[in-house]
């Protein structure tokens, strides 16, 4: 129908908008993907997390190179052989994941469901805030979703044929191996659908060989490549004592409750009663009217969703993003209420749910961290940057500048940690390398140091000057209800939403002009949730991105 196509195209534009919105949902969207590959590819000074630096690394490089290496090479070619700007790289990665989502995810959903374009299930998936704001981010979970959907497509083709279907068996082997090395939880989604595949293998032994032999070859290749990258040994010199099997290391690590406790332990019902409702909202109300044993047994997407949810719920560390692959599987398998009045009511609730979560998570959630880092990447005088009360700053977005920047991530804690981190910098009288503090505007503890915020004219031991700010930033981790009370906390976090970059003032280094390559525009700041903080002596400031 023409109206369905128009709705789908409108939703595709909404998805594009959220794909390019610079919100920051979880550190893993940077540090388990583009951060690592950018460091390897361009030689930038990036942050490698413990997953890659421990003696028993648990993350495979091969899927990361498969996803990011070619686009980064292409952007480098577009930049005439030079390193691309961090802004170009950031939006290039976002557009890449938008492409994965709008093309490969939606195509797979059509293959698994109706052959019409677009189907009702596809419209539901396309209207989900998860599709807009998470599937278009550089999460390994986003890659897992696309790989899983196509694994189910090939599995469905195999079990639906009356022959061995050798080509589909080979393709399925590649996706299963790639998916497993990408995320060790990947096989959990294939256990129940795999029962019909085993029955097919018993009936057609040649199909079993067509799957197993390529899978063994690919597994061996992935292990050798990972070992080569981690040990820097030539492939010809690798032996059994050097072998690094990252999925095995991952299983061993996550089998320890002590290890998982460092990341958070959750009740076993968290996925079912907390995370799934947060992702699907009112769509869960449709499930009881769309599920019966006959349909469940015949629906590969629903079997995969049940399989993944059941097995992942047995693991005590449960984050909502682990269930991202389940979202399109369920949304493409349910139908709207048949009665017109209830269908309209449900659609109103569904629209409101996705708009609220889409705006909150896709635009405002830690939304200023990336723009602040891109702003700093455009300056040539950055020495030390102290981050406070934000998510971990992605250093790959500093680009070439990262080689000269000392990034200090204080996370939370008392404001005095900033003073301790900057003691040496304040005493340094050199003006060529400047120091900055990046913090939410809601962090009122900084006000005593910010020029223009002093009420009594008292001279503090350190002075900060606001040189850049970004309004679409919400720091939900700074809700101190116990200290400030509910009303004051909400007024502070919501009323003073935004993030600021503050320069640390040094004697003799005041009154500079912001470098021209940082853009221009009016500086925006907030004082007490209502007023404005001016950056003295700074006639040119970065405009909100």
C-alpha positions in Angstrom: 0.0 0.0 0.0 1.2 3.5 -0.8 0.5 4.9 2.7 2.7 2.1 4.2 5.5 3.2 2.0 5.1 6.8 2.9 5.1 5.9 6.6 8.2 3.7 6.2 10.1 6.5 4.4 9.1 9.0 7.1 10.4 6.6 9.7 13.6 6.1 7.7 14.2 9.9 7.9 13.5 9.9 11.7 16.0 7.0 12.0 18.6 9.1 10.1 18.0 12.0 12.4 18.6 10.0 15.5 21.6 8.2 13.9 23.3 11.6 13.5 22.3 12.9 16.9 25.5 12.8 19.1 24.0 11.2 22.2 26.1 8.8 24.2 24.2 5.8 25.5 27.0 3.5 26.9 30.8 3.6 26.8 30.9 0.3 24.9 29.6 2.0 21.8 33.0 3.6 21.5 35.5 1.5 23.5 34.5 -2.0 22.1 34.7 -0.8 18.5 35.8 2.4 16.7 38.1 3.5 19.6 40.3 0.4 19.2 40.3 0.2 15.4 41.0 3.9 15.0 44.1 3.5 17.2 45.3 0.6 15.2 44.5 2.1 11.8 45.7 5.7 12.2 48.2 5.3 15.1 46.3 7.7 17.3 46.7 7.7 21.1 43.5 6.0 22.1 42.2 4.3 25.2 42.3 0.5 25.1 40.2 -1.1 27.8 41.1 -4.1 29.9 39.2 -6.4 27.5 42.0 -5.9 24.9 45.0 -5.4 27.2 44.7 -8.2 29.8 46.9 -11.3 29.6 43.8 -13.2 28.5 42.0 -10.8 26.2 38.3 -11.5 25.7 37.5 -9.4 22.6 38.3 -10.5 19.1 39.8 -8.0 16.7 38.6 -9.8 13.6 34.9 -8.7 13.6 36.0 -5.2 14.5 38.3 -5.0 11.5 35.6 -6.5 9.4 33.2 -3.8 10.4 35.4 -0.7 10.7 38.6 -1.1 8.7 37.2 -0.7 5.2 35.1 2.5 6.1 38.1 4.1 7.8 40.3 3.3 4.8 37.6 4.8 2.5 37.4 8.0 4.6 41.2 8.2 4.6 41.1 8.0 0.8 38.5 10.7 0.6 40.8 12.9 2.8 43.5 12.4 0.1 45.5 10.0 2.1 45.6 12.1 5.3 44.0 11.1 8.5 40.3 12.1 8.3 39.0 14.7 10.8 37.3 13.2 13.9 34.1 14.8 12.9 34.2 13.1 9.5 35.1 9.8 11.1 32.3 10.0 13.8 29.6 10.7 11.3 31.0 8.2 8.9 30.7 5.5 11.5 27.1 6.6 12.4 26.1 6.6 8.7 27.7 3.1 8.4 25.5 1.7 11.2 22.4 3.5 9.7 23.2 1.7 6.5 23.5 -1.6 8.3 20.1 -0.9 10.0 18.1 0.5 7.1 19.3 -2.0 4.5 20.5 -5.3 6.1 18.3 -5.3 9.2 15.1 -4.4 7.3 15.9 -6.6 4.4 16.4 -9.6 6.8 13.1 -8.8 8.5 11.3 -8.9 5.1 13.0 -12.3 4.3 11.9 -13.7 7.7 8.3 -12.4 7.4 6.2 -11.0 4.6 7.6 -10.5 1.2 5.7 -7.3 0.8 7.4 -3.9 1.2 6.9 -2.8 3.8 5.1 -5.3 6.1 3.3 -4.3 9.2 6.0 -6.0 11.4 8.7 -4.0 9.6 6.8 -0.8 10.3 6.7 -1.6 14.0 10.4 -2.3 14.1 11.1 0.9 12.2 9.1 2.9 14.7 10.9 1.6 17.7 13.3 3.9 19.7 15.7 1.0 19.9 16.0 1.0 16.1 16.4 4.7 16.1 18.9 5.2 18.9 20.7 2.0 19.6 20.7 0.0 16.4 22.3 3.0 14.7 25.1 3.2 17.3 28.4 1.4 17.0 27.6 -1.3 19.6 28.7 -4.9 19.2 25.1 -5.6 20.1 24.0 -3.7 16.9 26.3 -5.8 14.8 25.0 -8.9 16.6 21.5 -8.0 15.7 22.2 -7.8 12.0 24.3 -11.0 12.0 21.6 -12.9 14.0 18.8 -11.8 11.6 20.8 -13.1 8.6 21.7 -16.3 10.3 18.0 -16.9 10.9 17.3 -16.1 7.2 19.8 -18.7 6.0 18.6 -21.2 8.7 15.0 -20.7 7.5 16.0 -21.2 3.9 17.9 -24.4 4.8 15.1 -26.1 6.8 12.6 -25.0 4.2 14.2 -26.8 1.3 13.9 -30.4 0.3 17.6 -30.8 -0.4 20.9 -30.1 1.4 21.0 -26.4 0.4 24.8 -26.3 0.4 25.3 -22.6 -0.4 23.1 -21.5 2.5 24.9 -23.9 4.9 28.2 -22.3 4.0 26.8 -18.8 4.4 25.3 -19.8 7.8 28.6 -21.1 8.9 30.3 -17.8 8.2 27.6 -15.8 10.1 27.6 -18.1 13.1 31.4 -17.9 13.5 31.5 -14.2 12.9 28.6 -13.6 15.4 30.3 -15.8 18.0 33.6 -14.0 17.8 31.7 -10.7 17.9 29.8 -11.6 21.1 30.0 -14.8 23.0 26.3 -14.6 23.8 25.4 -14.9 20.1 24.8 -18.8 20.1 22.2 -18.3 22.8 19.8 -17.0 20.2 20.2 -20.0 17.9 19.8 -22.9 20.3 16.0 -23.4 19.9 15.9 -22.5 16.2 18.9 -24.9 15.8 16.8 -27.9 16.7 15.2 -27.9 13.2 18.6 -27.4 11.7 19.9 -30.5 13.4 17.0 -32.5 12.1 17.9 -31.2 8.6 21.5 -32.3 9.1 20.4 -35.8 10.1 18.3 -36.0 7.0 21.1 -34.5 4.7 24.6 -35.4 6.0 26.1 -33.4 3.1 24.5 -30.3 4.5 26.2 -31.0 7.9 29.6 -31.2 6.2 28.9 -28.0 4.2 28.3 -26.2 7.5 30.9 -27.8 9.7 34.0 -27.7 7.5 33.7 -23.9 6.6 32.9 -23.2 10.3 36.1 -25.0 11.4 38.2 -23.3 8.8 36.8 -19.9 9.7 37.2 -20.5 13.4 40.9 -21.5 12.9 41.4 -18.4 10.8 39.9 -16.1 13.3 42.0 -17.6 16.1 45.2 -17.2 14.1 44.5 -13.6 13.2 43.7 -12.7 16.8 46.8 -14.4 18.0 48.9 -12.6 15.3 47.4 -9.2 16.3 47.8 -9.7 20.1 51.2 -11.3 20.1 52.6 -9.5 17.0 54.1 -12.9 15.9 54.3 -13.8 12.2 51.6 -16.4 11.3 54.4 -18.9 10.5 55.8 -18.7 14.0 52.5 -19.2 15.9 52.3 -22.4 17.9 49.9 -24.0 20.4 51.5 -22.2 23.3 50.9 -18.8 21.7 47.2 -19.4 20.7 44.7 -16.8 21.9 41.0 -17.9 21.7 39.1 -14.8 22.7 35.6 -16.5 22.9 37.0 -19.1 25.3 38.7 -16.4 27.4 35.4 -14.6 27.4 33.5 -17.7 28.7 36.1 -18.3 31.4 36.0 -14.7 32.6 32.2 -14.5 32.7 31.9 -17.8 34.4 33.3 -16.2 37.6 30.7 -14.5 39.8 33.6 -12.5 41.3 34.5 -11.1 37.9 30.8 -10.3 37.1 30.4 -8.5 40.4 32.8 -5.8 39.2 30.3 -5.0 36.5 27.1 -5.4 38.5 25.1 -8.4 39.6 21.3 -8.5 38.9 18.4 -10.7 39.9 17.6 -13.4 37.3 14.3 -11.7 36.5 15.9 -8.4 35.5 15.8 -9.1 31.7 12.2 -10.2 31.8 10.6 -7.7 34.2 12.9 -4.6 33.8 14.9 -4.6 30.6 12.4 -6.0 28.1 9.6 -3.6 29.1 12.1 -0.7 28.9 13.0 -1.7 25.3 9.5 -2.8 24.1 7.1 -0.9 26.3 3.5 -1.3 25.1 4.5 -3.9 22.4 4.7 -6.4 25.2 0.9 -6.1 25.7 0.5 -7.6 22.2 2.4 -10.8 22.9 -0.3 -12.7 24.7 -2.7 -12.2 21.7 -0.1 -13.3 19.2 1.4 -16.3 20.9 0.3 -19.9 20.8 2.3 -23.1 20.9 1.6 -23.9 17.2 2.8 -20.5 16.1 5.8 -20.5 18.5 7.0 -23.8 17.1 6.8 -22.6 13.5 8.2 -19.1 14.0 11.9 -19.0 13.8 12.1 -15.4 14.9 10.0 -16.0 18.0 11.9 -19.2 18.8 15.2 -17.2 18.6 13.8 -14.5 20.9 12.6 -17.0 23.5 15.9 -18.9 23.3 18.0 -15.7 23.8 15.9 -14.3 26.6 15.9 -17.6 28.5 19.6 -18.3 28.3 20.7 -14.7 28.9 18.4 -14.6 32.0 20.5 -17.3 33.6 23.5 -15.0 33.6 23.6 -12.7 36.7 25.0 -9.7 34.8 22.0 -8.3 32.8 22.1 -5.0 30.8 19.2 -3.9 28.6 21.4 -3.7 25.5 22.1 -7.5 25.7 18.5 -7.9 24.5 18.7 -5.6 21.5 18.6 -8.6 19.0 15.2 -9.6 20.5 13.5 -6.3 19.7 13.1 -6.7 15.9 12.4 -10.4 16.3 9.4 -9.7 18.5 8.2 -6.5 16.8 8.2 -8.3 13.4 6.2 -11.2 14.8 3.2 -9.4 16.5 0.0 -8.0 15.1 -1.9 -4.9 16.2 -5.3 -5.2 17.9 -8.0 -6.0 15.4 -10.6 -3.7 17.0 -10.2 -0.2 15.5 -10.6 1.8 18.8 -8.1 -0.3 20.7 -5.7 -0.2 17.8 -5.8 3.6 17.7 -5.3 3.8 21.5 -2.4 1.4 21.4 -0.8 3.3 18.6 -1.0 6.6 20.5 0.7 5.0 23.5 3.3 3.3 21.3 4.1 6.6 19.6 4.4 8.5 22.9 6.6 5.7 24.4 9.1 5.8 21.5 9.2 9.6 21.3 9.9 10.0 25.0 12.7 7.3 25.0 13.9 8.4 21.6 14.4 12.0 22.7 15.8 11.1 26.1 18.3 8.4 25.0 18.8 9.4 21.4 19.4 13.2 21.9 19.9 14.2 25.5 21.5 11.3 27.3 25.1 12.4 27.8 24.5 14.3 24.5 27.3 16.8 24.9 30.3 14.5 25.5 30.9 13.8 21.8 30.4 17.5 20.6 32.8 18.6 23.4 35.4 16.2 22.3 35.0 17.2 18.7 35.4 20.8 19.8 38.6 20.1 21.6 39.9 18.1 18.6 39.7 21.3 16.5 42.0 23.3 18.8 45.8 23.2 18.5 46.6 24.4 22.1 45.1 21.6 24.2 47.4 20.1 26.8 45.4 18.6 29.7 41.7 17.9 29.8 40.0 16.9 33.0 36.6 15.2 32.6 34.2 15.2 35.6 30.7 13.7 36.0 30.5 12.5 32.4 30.7 9.1 30.7 34.2 8.0 29.8 35.5 10.4 27.0 36.1 8.7 23.7 39.7 9.7 22.9 39.5 8.4 19.3 37.4 11.6 18.6 40.5 13.7 19.3 42.1 12.4 16.1 45.7 13.4 15.6 45.4 15.8 18.5 45.2 12.8 20.8 49.0 12.4 20.6 49.5 15.7 22.5 46.5 15.6 24.9 46.6 14.2 28.4 43.0 13.1 29.1 42.1 12.7 32.8 38.8 10.9 33.5 37.7 11.6 37.0 34.3 10.1 36.6 32.4 11.2 39.7 33.4 11.9 43.2 34.1 15.1 45.1 34.9 18.3 43.3 38.3 18.5 45.0 39.5 15.7 42.7 39.7 18.4 40.0 41.9 20.6 42.0 44.2 17.7 42.8 44.4 16.7 39.1 45.3 20.2 38.0 47.8 21.2 40.7 50.8 20.7 38.4 49.1 22.4 35.5 48.2 25.5 37.4 51.8 26.0 38.5 53.0 25.6 34.9 53.3 29.2 33.4 53.6 28.0 29.8 50.7 29.3 27.6 51.2 27.1 24.5 49.5 24.1 26.1 46.2 25.0 27.8 44.3 23.0 30.4 40.5 22.5 30.4 37.8 21.0 32.6 34.8 19.4 30.9 31.7 19.0 33.2 27.9 19.2 33.1 26.5 22.7 33.7 24.5 21.1 36.5 27.7 20.4 38.4 27.1 23.5 40.7 30.2 22.6 42.8 32.3 24.2 40.0 30.6 27.5 40.4 33.0 28.7 43.0 35.8 28.6 40.5 34.0 29.9 37.4 34.6 33.5 36.4 31.3 35.3 36.4 29.8 33.0 39.0 31.4 34.6 42.1 28.9 36.4 44.3 31.3 37.8 46.9 34.3 38.5 44.7 36.5 36.1 46.7 39.6 35.1 44.9 39.8 31.3 44.6 43.0 29.2 44.2 41.9 28.3 40.7 39.8 30.1 38.1 37.8 28.6 35.3 36.5 30.4 32.2 33.6 28.9 30.2 34.7 28.9 26.6 32.2 26.5 25.0 28.9 24.9 26.0 26.3 22.6 24.5 22.7 22.6 25.7 21.4 19.1 24.6 23.1 17.2 27.4 21.4 15.5 30.3 23.4 13.9 33.1 21.0 11.4 34.7 23.9 10.0 36.8 24.0 13.2 38.8 20.7 12.7 40.6 21.7 13.3 44.3 18.2 13.1 45.8 19.7 12.2 49.2 21.8 15.4 49.4 19.7 17.9 47.6 16.1 16.6 47.8 13.9 15.7 44.8 12.8 19.3 43.8 16.2 20.9 43.9 17.9 17.9 42.1 15.4 18.0 39.3 15.7 21.8 39.0 19.5 21.5 38.9 19.8 18.6 36.5 16.9 19.6 34.1 17.1 23.4 34.6 20.8 23.5 34.2 21.1 20.8 31.5 24.0 21.1 29.2 27.8 20.6 29.3 30.6 23.1 29.4 34.3 23.3 28.5 36.1 25.5 31.0 39.6 26.8 30.4 41.9 26.8 33.5 43.1 30.4 33.8 46.9 31.0 34.1 48.5 34.2 35.0 49.8 35.9 31.8 47.7 33.7 29.6 44.4 35.5 29.7 42.6 37.2 26.8 43.4 34.8 23.9 41.2 34.3 20.9 39.7 31.0 20.3 41.4 29.3 17.2 39.4 30.0 14.0 39.1 26.3 13.2 36.8 25.8 16.1 33.9 27.6 14.4 32.1 30.6 15.8 28.8 31.5 17.3 27.4 32.7 20.5 28.5 31.0 23.7 25.7 29.7 25.8 25.9 29.0 29.5 23.6 28.9 32.5 23.8 30.3 35.9 21.5 29.0 38.6 19.4 27.4 35.9 18.3 30.8 34.6 21.2 33.2 34.1 24.1 33.1 31.7 27.8 32.7 32.4 30.0 34.9 30.0 33.4 33.9 28.8 35.4 37.0 29.3 37.9 38.0 26.6 36.6 35.3 24.3 34.9 37.0 21.4 34.7 33.9 19.3 33.2 30.7 20.7 32.0 27.4 19.4 28.4 27.3 18.4 26.2 24.5 19.5 26.5 21.6 17.0 
